[in-house]
Amino acid sequence: MIPDQQRDVFAFLARPESFGPGHDRVDQVHTHISAVFMAGDRVLKLKRAVHLPFVDFTSAEARREACEAEVALNRRGAPDLYLGVMAVTRESDGSLALNGDGPPIDWLVAMRRFDEQNLFSRLLGRGELTRERATALARVIVDYHAGAEVVPRDDNAARMIAIARGNRASMMTSVPDILSEPVVETLTARIVAALNAAAPVLDRRGREGRVRRCHGDLHLRNICLWNDTPTLFDAIEFSDTFAVIDTLYDLAFLLMDLDQRGFRRLASIVMNHVMEHEPDIEGLALLPVFLAMRASIRAHISATMALDSDDPAHGQELRRRALSYMDRAIGYLAPPAPRLIAVGGLSGSGKSRMAREIAPLVGACPGALVSRSDVLRKRLMGCAPYERLGGEGYTPEMSRKTYHALGQECAAALAHGHAVIADAVFAQPEERAAIEDVARAAGVPFDALWLEADPEVAARRIASRQHNASDATVDVLDRQRGYDLGPMTWTRIDSSGPRRDTLAQGRRALGL
């Protein structure tokens, strides 16, 4: 619905001539708080004059301040897209103009237009959100959070509980037309209980720099490819409550969005790639409640939009979506019990691919943490995950430290209730025994796979690697083939054939 005080502004922006000569159409996108008008290579975004539980845009001054804040904030993630703030002015003849001579009556964010087919939601729908693009997005998010303003908070838990209770108020506006009051109350009570239980961890993270001025609305429709680079736009500027948050809570929106759309594999890839660059094992315990909060927020937004929709078919789809988000939120709060899986094999056997592909099938959303010896070795050396090491990184002492760190990381993740897949060569019997001891000490189920490939197949795989954390070469494989593996009790899998066949063998062995 169009706010009464903005009807003439909406009509003005919907006319092609408002954008100047040469335009014959205006495309529009509407949300519950904004309206976006697109013509040619220009985009003008209008804040709706609405008063909701989390925002008040009823005054033109509030909308101006929000526009200025949006441009300032989003130039950090998308500097080429955000051009500035424009005024809608009332001219002496009563007509409206953009940055005209008359007094301003409303304000707009001016942006460059990108191809909407490059939205990550569109890429996903076309099957073009590849693993490579997902990992590139993960690195962009890591850098975005690393450069974000740290906002120390002693009351992080209380602030999260306030978000949950505010979301309850928003959901209740859709009761009983769409949402069920008992479900809303049950979900809110369980979220608040989980946050209270995690309060010491949340408050410590607030003091230690995990709370930052984040994006706040990090879902697939707010990410695009610009110059072939994942670009974050439309960050929240109007509320510190929603934007000054735990970095993992920020990431949880994207993970939930991927999962809700049926792409848990990509959510797992993003999470694990983020964890490789910015490890946050403690945060794994918070993921279920963070995901539930993100899903419940999308539930109330979908329900609100359904109530406001003038299109019956679209309104019905929004209703269905709102209920689906509620179901998803409740499910996140009951995660499966953790387990530990080890995947070993000589270089080129496909063990890392196996670990990556079974991860989304194991444990709590978005899947098991993949703890990789290749990444841990470089972390111990003070190097980035994909930086190559010399011989000093592969001494017997360095390998002992790496496997010890692997065991520690697996134990920590299990202690936080999250499933883990340990990915390493595990050529030595004592290395295999040590990882089994981690599961035994944690009291969780343990399963292990040993992948072995034809030497020529393994060599070809190694030679074709690009942007891989492993430093193994064909010469390294030749040396490994001389290892005495000792008794092998792990489930052997011939990984020489097609990837899908190897994965199917692994899934059968693990009961997945």
C-alpha positions as CSV (number, residue, x, y, z in Angstrom):
1,M,0.0,0.0,0.0
2,I,1.1,3.6,-0.7
3,P,1.2,5.9,2.2
4,D,-1.3,8.8,1.6
5,Q,1.3,11.5,2.1
6,Q,3.5,10.0,-0.6
7,R,1.0,9.2,-3.3
8,D,2.1,12.1,-5.6
9,V,5.8,11.1,-5.0
10,F,5.1,7.5,-6.0
11,A,3.2,8.6,-9.1
12,F,6.0,11.0,-10.1
13,L,8.7,8.4,-9.7
14,A,6.7,5.9,-11.7
15,R,6.7,8.1,-14.8
16,P,9.6,7.6,-17.2
17,E,9.8,11.3,-18.0
18,S,10.8,12.0,-14.4
19,F,14.1,10.3,-15.2
20,G,14.8,12.6,-18.1
21,P,14.7,12.1,-21.9
22,G,15.3,8.7,-23.4
23,H,13.5,6.6,-20.9
24,D,10.3,4.8,-21.8
25,R,9.7,2.6,-18.7
26,V,10.2,2.5,-15.0
27,D,10.7,-0.8,-13.2
28,Q,9.7,-1.0,-9.6
29,V,10.5,-3.2,-6.5
30,H,8.5,-2.7,-3.3
31,T,9.3,-3.8,0.2
32,H,7.5,-3.0,3.5
33,I,9.8,0.0,4.1
34,S,11.1,1.0,0.7
35,A,10.1,1.5,-2.9
36,V,12.8,1.3,-5.6
37,F,12.3,2.9,-9.1
38,M,14.6,1.9,-11.9
39,A,15.0,3.5,-15.3
40,G,17.9,3.1,-17.7
41,D,21.1,3.1,-15.6
42,R,19.6,4.9,-12.7
43,V,18.0,3.7,-9.5
44,L,16.1,5.9,-7.0
45,K,15.1,4.4,-3.7
46,L,12.3,6.0,-1.6
47,K,11.7,5.4,2.1
48,R,8.1,4.7,2.7
49,A,6.4,7.0,5.3
50,V,5.6,4.1,7.6
51,H,5.7,3.6,11.4
52,L,6.6,0.1,12.3
53,P,7.8,-1.4,15.6
54,F,11.4,-1.1,14.5
55,V,11.4,2.1,12.4
56,D,9.6,5.5,12.1
57,F,9.8,7.1,8.7
58,T,6.6,9.2,9.0
59,S,8.5,12.5,8.8
60,A,10.4,13.7,5.7
61,E,13.3,14.7,8.0
62,A,13.6,11.1,9.3
63,R,13.6,9.9,5.7
64,R,16.3,12.4,4.8
65,E,18.5,11.3,7.7
66,A,18.0,7.7,6.8
67,C,18.9,8.3,3.1
68,E,22.1,10.1,4.1
69,A,23.0,7.3,6.6
70,E,22.3,4.6,4.0
71,V,24.6,6.2,1.4
72,A,27.4,6.7,4.0
73,L,27.2,3.1,5.3
74,N,26.8,1.3,2.0
75,R,29.7,3.0,0.3
76,R,31.9,0.7,2.4
77,G,30.5,-2.4,0.8
78,A,29.5,-1.0,-2.6
79,P,31.3,2.2,-3.2
80,D,30.6,2.2,-7.0
81,L,26.9,1.7,-6.6
82,Y,25.9,4.5,-4.2
83,L,25.9,8.0,-5.8
84,G,24.3,10.2,-3.2
85,V,21.1,11.6,-1.9
86,M,18.6,13.5,-4.0
87,A,15.6,15.6,-3.1
88,V,12.1,15.5,-4.5
89,T,11.1,19.1,-4.7
90,R,7.7,20.9,-5.1
91,E,8.1,23.5,-7.8
92,S,6.3,26.8,-8.0
93,D,3.7,25.4,-10.5
94,G,2.9,22.5,-8.1
95,S,4.8,19.9,-10.1
96,L,7.5,17.7,-8.7
97,A,11.2,17.6,-9.7
98,L,14.4,15.9,-8.8
99,N,16.7,18.4,-7.1
100,G,14.6,21.2,-8.4
101,D,14.4,24.8,-7.2
102,G,11.4,24.3,-4.9
103,P,11.4,23.1,-1.3
104,P,12.1,19.4,-0.7
105,I,9.1,17.3,0.2
106,D,10.9,13.9,0.2
107,W,14.3,12.3,-0.2
108,L,15.8,9.5,-2.3
109,V,18.9,7.4,-2.4
110,A,20.5,7.6,-5.9
111,M,22.3,4.5,-7.2
112,R,23.8,3.1,-10.3
113,R,21.7,0.3,-11.7
114,F,23.1,-3.1,-12.0
115,D,21.7,-6.0,-14.0
116,E,19.1,-7.6,-11.7
117,Q,20.1,-11.0,-13.2
118,N,23.3,-10.6,-11.2
119,L,21.5,-10.6,-7.9
120,F,22.7,-13.6,-6.0
121,S,19.1,-14.7,-5.6
122,R,18.8,-14.8,-9.4
123,L,22.2,-16.6,-9.8
124,L,21.0,-19.2,-7.3
125,G,17.7,-19.7,-9.2
126,R,19.6,-20.2,-12.5
127,G,22.1,-22.6,-10.9
128,E,24.9,-20.1,-11.4
129,L,25.8,-19.6,-7.7
130,T,28.8,-21.9,-8.0
131,R,31.0,-23.1,-5.2
132,E,33.7,-20.7,-6.4
133,R,31.3,-17.8,-6.2
134,A,30.1,-18.9,-2.8
135,T,33.7,-19.0,-1.5
136,A,34.4,-15.6,-3.1
137,L,31.3,-14.3,-1.2
138,A,32.6,-15.8,2.0
139,R,35.9,-13.9,1.7
140,V,34.1,-10.7,0.9
141,I,32.0,-11.1,4.1
142,V,35.1,-11.9,6.1
143,D,36.8,-8.7,4.9
144,Y,33.6,-6.7,5.4
145,H,33.4,-7.7,9.0
146,A,37.1,-7.3,9.6
147,G,36.8,-3.6,8.4
148,A,33.6,-2.9,10.3
149,E,33.5,-0.6,13.3
150,V,33.9,-2.4,16.6
151,V,31.2,-1.4,19.0
152,P,32.0,-2.8,22.5
153,R,28.9,-4.0,24.4
154,D,28.5,-5.4,27.9
155,D,24.8,-6.0,27.3
156,N,24.9,-8.1,24.1
157,A,22.6,-10.8,25.5
158,A,20.1,-8.3,26.7
159,R,20.1,-6.6,23.3
160,M,19.6,-9.9,21.5
161,I,16.7,-10.7,23.8
162,A,15.2,-7.3,23.0
163,I,15.4,-8.1,19.3
164,A,13.6,-11.4,19.9
165,R,10.8,-9.7,21.9
166,G,10.5,-6.9,19.4
167,N,10.1,-9.5,16.7
168,R,7.4,-11.1,18.8
169,A,5.5,-7.7,18.7
170,S,5.9,-7.6,14.9
171,M,4.7,-11.2,14.5
172,M,1.7,-10.5,16.7
173,T,0.4,-7.9,14.2
174,S,-0.2,-10.9,11.8
175,V,-2.2,-12.9,14.4
176,P,-4.6,-14.5,13.7
177,D,-4.8,-13.7,10.0
178,I,-1.6,-15.5,9.1
179,L,0.4,-16.5,12.2
180,S,-0.8,-18.5,15.2
181,E,-0.5,-16.9,18.6
182,P,0.5,-20.1,20.4
183,V,3.2,-20.7,17.8
184,V,4.5,-17.2,18.1
185,E,4.6,-17.4,21.9
186,T,6.2,-20.8,22.0
187,L,8.9,-19.8,19.4
188,T,9.6,-16.5,21.3
189,A,9.9,-18.3,24.6
190,R,12.3,-20.8,23.3
191,I,14.5,-18.2,21.6
192,V,14.6,-16.1,24.8
193,A,15.5,-19.2,26.8
194,A,18.3,-20.1,24.5
195,L,19.6,-16.5,24.6
196,N,19.5,-16.5,28.4
197,A,21.4,-19.7,28.5
198,A,24.1,-18.3,26.2
199,A,24.2,-14.9,28.0
200,P,27.7,-15.2,29.4
201,V,29.1,-16.1,25.9
202,L,27.1,-13.4,24.2
203,D,28.2,-10.7,26.7
204,R,31.9,-11.8,26.4
205,R,31.7,-11.7,22.7
206,G,30.4,-8.1,23.0
207,R,33.4,-7.2,25.1
208,E,35.9,-8.9,22.9
209,G,35.0,-7.3,19.6
210,R,32.6,-9.7,18.0
211,V,29.9,-7.0,18.0
212,R,30.4,-4.6,15.1
213,R,28.5,-2.3,12.8
214,C,27.5,-5.0,10.4
215,H,25.4,-5.2,7.3
216,G,22.3,-6.2,9.2
217,D,20.2,-7.5,6.2
218,L,22.6,-9.9,4.7
219,H,20.5,-12.1,2.4
220,L,20.8,-13.1,-1.2
221,R,18.7,-10.2,-2.6
222,N,21.1,-7.7,-1.1
223,I,24.2,-9.2,-2.8
224,C,25.1,-8.8,-6.4
225,L,27.9,-9.4,-8.8
226,W,29.4,-6.1,-9.7
227,N,32.5,-6.2,-11.9
228,D,32.5,-10.0,-11.3
229,T,32.9,-9.5,-7.6
230,P,30.3,-10.3,-4.9
231,T,29.1,-6.9,-3.6
232,L,27.1,-6.2,-0.5
233,F,24.5,-3.5,-0.7
234,D,21.4,-2.2,1.1
235,A,22.9,-2.5,4.6
236,I,20.6,-1.4,7.4
237,E,21.2,2.3,8.4
238,F,18.0,3.1,10.3
239,S,18.6,1.0,13.5
240,D,21.6,0.2,15.6
241,T,19.5,-2.5,17.1
242,F,19.6,-4.4,13.8
243,A,23.0,-3.3,12.5
244,V,25.3,-3.2,15.6
245,I,25.3,-7.0,16.1
246,D,27.4,-10.1,16.5
247,T,29.2,-10.8,13.2
248,L,28.0,-14.4,13.3
249,Y,24.4,-13.2,13.7
250,D,25.0,-11.1,10.6
251,L,26.3,-14.1,8.7
252,A,23.4,-16.3,10.0
253,F,20.9,-14.4,7.8
254,L,22.7,-15.5,4.6
255,L,23.1,-19.1,5.9
256,M,19.3,-19.2,6.8
257,D,18.4,-17.7,3.4
258,L,20.4,-20.4,1.5
259,D,19.0,-23.1,3.7
260,Q,15.4,-22.0,3.4
261,R,15.7,-22.0,-0.4
262,G,16.9,-25.6,-0.4
263,F,20.7,-24.9,-0.8
264,R,22.2,-26.1,2.5
265,R,25.2,-27.3,0.6
266,L,26.1,-23.7,-0.4
267,A,25.3,-22.5,3.1
268,S,27.8,-25.1,4.5
269,I,30.4,-24.0,1.9
270,V,30.0,-20.4,2.9
271,M,30.1,-21.1,6.7
272,N,33.2,-23.4,6.4
273,H,35.0,-20.9,4.2
274,V,34.3,-18.1,6.6
275,M,35.6,-20.3,9.5
276,E,38.8,-21.1,7.6
277,H,39.6,-17.4,7.4
278,E,38.1,-16.2,10.6
279,P,37.7,-19.1,13.0
280,D,34.8,-18.8,15.5
281,I,34.4,-22.2,17.1
282,E,32.7,-20.8,20.1
283,G,30.1,-19.2,17.9
284,L,28.9,-22.6,16.6
285,A,26.9,-23.0,19.8
286,L,25.0,-19.8,19.0
287,L,24.2,-20.7,15.4
288,P,20.9,-22.6,16.1
289,V,19.3,-19.6,18.0
290,F,20.8,-17.1,15.5
291,L,19.3,-19.0,12.6
292,A,15.9,-19.2,14.4
293,M,15.9,-15.5,15.0
294,R,16.7,-14.8,11.4
295,A,13.9,-17.1,10.2
296,S,11.4,-15.6,12.5
297,I,12.2,-12.1,11.3
298,R,11.6,-13.2,7.7
299,A,8.3,-14.8,8.9
300,H,7.0,-11.5,10.2
301,I,8.2,-9.6,7.2
302,S,6.5,-12.0,4.8
303,A,3.3,-11.9,6.9
304,T,3.3,-8.1,7.0
305,M,3.8,-8.0,3.2
306,A,1.1,-10.5,2.7
307,L,-1.4,-8.4,4.7
308,D,-0.5,-5.4,2.6
309,S,-0.5,-7.1,-0.8
310,D,-3.1,-6.0,-3.4
311,D,-2.3,-9.2,-5.4
312,P,-4.2,-12.2,-4.1
313,A,-1.9,-14.7,-5.6
314,H,1.2,-13.0,-4.4
315,G,-0.4,-12.5,-1.0
316,Q,-1.0,-16.2,-0.8
317,E,2.5,-17.0,-1.7
318,L,3.8,-14.6,1.1
319,R,1.5,-16.3,3.6
320,R,2.9,-19.7,2.7
321,R,6.4,-18.3,3.0
322,A,5.7,-16.8,6.4
323,L,4.4,-20.1,7.8
324,S,7.4,-22.0,6.2
325,Y,9.8,-19.6,8.0
326,M,8.1,-20.2,11.3
327,D,8.5,-24.0,10.8
328,R,12.1,-23.5,9.9
329,A,12.8,-21.3,13.0
330,I,11.3,-24.0,15.3
331,G,13.4,-26.7,13.6
332,Y,16.6,-24.8,14.1
333,L,16.1,-24.8,17.9
334,A,16.2,-28.6,18.0
335,P,19.5,-29.4,16.3
336,P,20.7,-33.0,15.9
337,A,23.2,-34.4,18.4
338,P,26.9,-33.9,17.3
339,R,29.1,-36.6,15.9
340,L,32.6,-36.8,14.6
341,I,33.6,-38.1,11.2
342,A,37.2,-38.5,10.0
343,V,38.0,-38.6,6.3
344,G,41.6,-39.7,5.5
345,G,43.5,-40.7,2.4
346,L,46.7,-39.9,0.5
347,S,46.9,-36.7,-1.5
348,G,44.6,-36.7,-4.6
349,S,42.3,-39.3,-3.1
350,G,39.4,-36.8,-2.9
351,K,39.1,-36.7,0.9
352,S,38.6,-32.9,1.1
353,R,35.9,-33.1,-1.6
354,M,34.2,-35.9,0.4
355,A,34.4,-33.9,3.6
356,R,32.9,-30.8,1.9
357,E,30.1,-32.7,0.3
358,I,29.0,-34.7,3.3
359,A,29.2,-31.7,5.7
360,P,25.8,-30.3,4.9
361,L,24.2,-33.7,5.6
362,V,25.6,-34.0,9.1
363,G,24.6,-32.2,12.3
364,A,23.0,-28.9,12.9
365,C,22.4,-26.4,10.1
366,P,24.2,-25.6,7.9
367,G,26.1,-28.8,8.5
368,A,29.3,-30.0,10.1
369,L,32.4,-27.9,10.7
370,V,35.1,-29.2,8.3
371,S,38.3,-29.1,10.3
372,R,41.2,-29.3,7.7
373,S,44.7,-30.1,8.6
374,D,45.9,-28.1,5.5
375,V,44.2,-24.9,6.9
376,L,45.3,-25.5,10.5
377,R,48.9,-26.0,9.5
378,K,48.9,-22.6,7.8
379,R,47.2,-21.0,10.7
380,L,49.9,-22.3,13.0
381,M,52.5,-20.9,10.7
382,G,50.7,-17.5,10.7
383,C,49.7,-17.8,7.0
384,A,46.5,-17.4,5.2
385,P,44.6,-20.6,4.2
386,Y,45.6,-20.4,0.6
387,E,49.1,-19.2,1.0
388,R,51.7,-21.8,0.0
389,L,54.2,-23.1,2.6
390,G,57.8,-24.1,2.1
391,G,59.5,-27.1,3.6
392,E,59.5,-25.5,7.1
393,G,55.8,-26.1,7.3
394,Y,56.1,-29.8,6.8
395,T,58.7,-30.9,9.3
396,P,57.7,-33.8,11.6
397,E,57.4,-31.4,14.5
398,M,55.1,-29.2,12.5
399,S,53.0,-32.1,11.5
400,R,52.7,-33.2,15.2
401,K,51.5,-29.7,16.1
402,T,49.0,-29.7,13.2
403,Y,47.4,-33.0,14.2
404,H,47.3,-31.8,17.9
405,A,45.5,-28.6,16.7
406,L,43.1,-30.7,14.6
407,G,42.2,-32.7,17.7
408,Q,41.7,-29.6,19.8
409,E,39.5,-27.9,17.2
410,C,37.3,-31.0,16.8
411,A,37.0,-31.3,20.6
412,A,36.0,-27.7,21.0
413,A,33.4,-27.8,18.3
414,L,31.9,-31.0,19.7
415,A,31.8,-29.4,23.2
416,H,29.7,-26.6,21.7
417,G,27.3,-29.1,20.3
418,H,28.3,-29.0,16.7
419,A,29.2,-31.9,14.4
420,V,32.7,-32.1,12.9
421,I,34.4,-33.7,10.0
422,A,38.2,-34.0,10.4
423,D,39.9,-33.8,7.1
424,A,43.6,-34.9,7.0
425,V,45.8,-37.6,5.5
426,F,45.8,-39.6,8.7
427,A,48.6,-41.9,7.4
428,Q,50.0,-42.8,10.8
429,P,48.1,-45.3,13.0
430,E,48.7,-43.0,16.0
431,E,47.0,-40.1,14.1
432,R,44.0,-42.2,13.5
433,A,43.9,-43.4,17.1
434,A,44.1,-39.8,18.4
435,I,41.1,-38.6,16.4
436,E,39.1,-41.6,17.6
437,D,40.1,-40.7,21.2
438,V,38.6,-37.2,20.6
439,A,35.2,-38.7,19.9
440,R,35.5,-41.1,22.8
441,A,36.3,-38.3,25.2
442,A,33.4,-36.2,23.9
443,G,31.0,-39.1,24.2
444,V,29.9,-38.8,20.5
445,P,29.5,-41.3,17.7
446,F,32.6,-41.8,15.5
447,D,32.9,-42.9,11.9
448,A,35.9,-42.9,9.6
449,L,36.4,-43.2,5.9
450,W,39.7,-44.0,4.1
451,L,39.7,-42.9,0.5
452,E,42.1,-44.5,-2.0
453,A,42.4,-43.7,-5.7
454,D,44.4,-45.1,-8.5
455,P,47.8,-43.3,-8.5
456,E,47.4,-41.9,-12.0
457,V,44.0,-40.5,-11.2
458,A,45.3,-39.0,-8.0
459,A,48.2,-37.4,-9.8
460,R,45.9,-35.9,-12.4
461,R,43.7,-34.4,-9.7
462,I,46.7,-32.9,-7.9
463,A,48.1,-31.4,-11.2
464,S,44.7,-29.7,-12.0
465,R,44.2,-28.1,-8.6
466,Q,43.6,-24.3,-8.4
467,H,43.2,-22.1,-5.4
468,N,43.5,-25.1,-3.0
469,A,44.6,-25.1,0.6
470,S,46.7,-28.2,0.0
471,D,50.3,-27.7,-1.0
472,A,50.7,-31.4,-2.1
473,T,52.4,-32.1,-5.4
474,V,52.8,-35.2,-7.4
475,D,56.2,-35.7,-5.8
476,V,54.5,-35.5,-2.4
477,L,52.1,-38.2,-3.5
478,D,55.0,-40.4,-4.7
479,R,56.5,-40.2,-1.2
480,Q,53.2,-40.9,0.5
481,R,52.8,-44.1,-1.5
482,G,55.8,-45.5,0.4
483,Y,54.2,-45.0,3.8
484,D,53.5,-47.9,6.0
485,L,49.9,-47.2,6.9
486,G,49.7,-50.0,9.5
487,P,46.4,-51.8,10.2
488,M,43.5,-50.0,8.5
489,T,40.2,-50.3,10.4
490,W,38.5,-47.4,8.7
491,T,36.0,-48.0,5.9
492,R,37.8,-48.1,2.7
493,I,36.4,-46.4,-0.4
494,D,37.7,-46.6,-3.9
495,S,37.5,-43.0,-5.1
496,S,39.0,-43.5,-8.5
497,G,35.7,-43.2,-10.3
498,P,33.2,-40.4,-10.8
499,R,32.6,-38.0,-7.9
500,R,29.0,-38.9,-7.5
501,D,29.8,-42.6,-7.1
502,T,32.5,-41.9,-4.5
503,L,30.1,-39.6,-2.6
504,A,27.4,-42.3,-2.8
505,Q,29.7,-44.8,-1.2
506,G,30.6,-42.4,1.5
507,R,27.0,-41.7,2.3
508,R,26.1,-45.3,2.5
509,A,29.0,-46.0,4.8
510,L,27.9,-43.2,7.1
511,G,24.2,-43.9,6.9
512,L,23.4,-40.5,5.3
